[in-house]
């Protein structure tokens, strides 16, 4: 991530994933193509399509990454990389998946929250009905809760570049409407009663 630190934070994970999918992170990687051209360096710059990128620059991670930033228009267009077009870069992307076994339950019924994280520096599980988060101790796991009211579970992941990623999933508890709206209605009802008192 240090190589792409000057790129917009939102595209850094994609840029790193493409770089790894293209070269495996090998700075001197070479691939001879059927047309005789050579893909070179950590970003695999093609000698035919990018002759302006010298072999020396292609093999220098900082120089190659600067050229990749230029070619991608600051990370807005990765279409020149085959790993992007074929989707192969997705295998190198950070994963921060969150699932529940039931999205609707009865009050107090157990619900299992499962996660899968990979290529994440740290990750925490939060519940909307609690101020305390739980640090996730492994790449996969699950916890069981028995919520009494509607709840949203969130997984917060911190990438190696410091960017935070978030994924939410909600569970509806039957018979639990919008508590805030119900409270506002009750307050309005009580206010009207107080106003009507002599």
C-alpha positions, 0 to 999 in steps of 0.5 A, spaced: 500 500 500 505 504 500 506 504 493 499 507 492 499 512 497 498 518 493 492 515 489 485 516 492 484 512 498 478 509 495 482 505 489 488 503 493 485 496 494 483 495 487 490 498 484 494 493 489 489 487 487 491 488 480 498 489 481 498 483 485 494 479 480 499 481 474 505 480 477 505 476 484 508 482 486 515 481 483 518 487 481 522 484 475 516 479 472 516 478 465 511 475 460 512 474 453 506 474 449 504 471 442 505 477 438 512 478 441 511 483 446 513 483 453 509 484 459 514 487 464 515 489 471 510 489 477 505 492 473 506 488 467 507 494 462 506 491 455 512 493 451 508 494 445 502 498 448 507 502 453 514 503 450 514 510 453 515 506 460 522 503 459 524 496 462 528 500 468 522 504 470 517 497 469 522 494 474 522 500 479 516 499 483 516 506 485 517 509 477 512 503 475 507 505 480 507 512 478 506 510 470 500 506 472 497 512 476 498 516 469 495 510 465 489 509 469 488 516 470 489 516 477 485 510 478 479 511 474 480 506 468 484 500 469 481 497 463 488 496 460 490 491 465 488 483 463 487 481 470 482 487 471 478 485 464 478 478 466 476 479 474 482 475 476 484 481 481 478 480 485 482 474 488 487 479 491 481 484 494 480 485 501 474 481 503 470 483 509 463 479 508 458 479 514 452 474 514 446 472 518 442 466 518 435 469 519 434 476 517 427 476 521 426 473 528 421 473 534 423 477 540 429 473 543 430 468 538 437 466 536 440 469 530 447 467 528 452 472 525 458 469 521 464 473 518 469 472 513 475 477 512 481 476 508 487 481 507 484 486 512 489 489 518 484 488 523 476 487 523 471 488 529 464 486 529 459 492 532 451 491 534 447 497 533 444 496 540 451 496 543 456 501 544 462 495 545 465 492 539 468 485 538 475 484 535 474 478 530 480 473 532 480 469 526 478 470 518 472 466 519 467 465 525 460 466 528 457 469 534 450 467 536 445 473 539 438 473 542 436 480 540 430 483 543 429 489 538 431 490 531 438 490 530 444 492 525 450 488 525 456 491 522 463 489 520 469 494 520 475 492 517 481 496 517 486 495 510 493 496 510 493 503 508 489 505 514 482 506 510 476 503 513 471 498 510 464 497 512 459 492 511 452 492 514 446 486 515 440 488 519 435 483 523 428 485 524 425 482 530 417 481 529 413 485 533 418 491 533 416 497 529 420 503 529 421 505 536 423 512 535 416 513 531 412 510 536 416 514 542 414 520 538 407 518 537 406 517 545 410 523 547 405 527 542 399 524 545 401 525 552 403 532 550 396 533 547 393 530 554 397 535 558 395 541 554 387 539 555 388 539 562 385 545 566 
